[in-house]
Amino acid sequence: MGEDQVRKVAAEIQAYLDAHPQAMDSADGVLKWWLARQRIEESKLTVEQALEYLVSRDLVRRRLLAGGNVVYGRTDVGQAIK
């Protein structure tokens, strides 16, 4: 998986969060609901890499729920990727 593809998906995730700032979901949910709405079909691995890319730049936060599931949502920083 190329870094360009990961950044493309990361930008789509960021655009979704800009439009829906309260959104939170798991990587599976991001793939199924957020990106599907953006009409992008990506592998789960690409979505996970894109989410980690955004987390590493403090644009998205990762939260571990009591049941062990991980969800992602926008941080207060939330700037657009260039």
N, C-alpha and C positions, 0 to 999 in steps of 0.2 A: 504494500500500500504506500503510495507516494505521499510525501509531505504536502504537495499541492492539493491533492484530493482531501487530505485531512483538514487543511485550512479552508477549503471550499465548504466542507460540511460544518466546520466550526463557525464560519460566517453565517450559514443558514440557521444554525442553532441560535446564534446571537441575534439575528434578525427576528426570529420567532419570539425570543425573550424580550426584545425591544417592543414588540407588538403586544406581548402578554407578560408584563413584568412580575406578576404573581405566580406564574406557572412553575410547577415542580413536577418531576417525573423521573422514573428509572430510565436506564439506557434503552431498555426494550420499549418503554412508553415513548421516549423521544423518537426512536426509530418508527414506531407504529403511528403515533399521533402527530408529533410536531413536524417531522420531515415529510410524512405522507401528505400533510396539508400543504407543504411547500412543493409537492410533486417531485420529490427526489427519492430515488430508490438506492439505498446504500446498505452495505453489510453492517452487521452489528459491530464488528471489529472497528470499522471506520468511524462509526458513531462513538464508540467508547474512546477511541484515540482523539477524536475531535473534542469530546467532553473533557478529557484529561488535559488537552491543549488549553482549553478555556479555563480550567481550574488552575493550571500552572501560571496563568496570567491574571489571576484574581478577577476574572470576568464572570465566572460561574462558581457556585459553591457546591460541595458534595456534603450530603447529610446521610448518616447511617441511622436507619429506623430500628425500633426495638426488635422487629422480626428478622433483622439481618439484611433487609433490602436497602439499597442505596438509591437516593433520589438526588436530582440536580436542580438547581434554580439559580436565578440571577443574583449577583452580589450588588452591593450598593455602588460599587465602582462602575460596572456595566457599560464600558465604552465600546464603541464599534471597532471591529478589527479592520485594519487597513492592509 
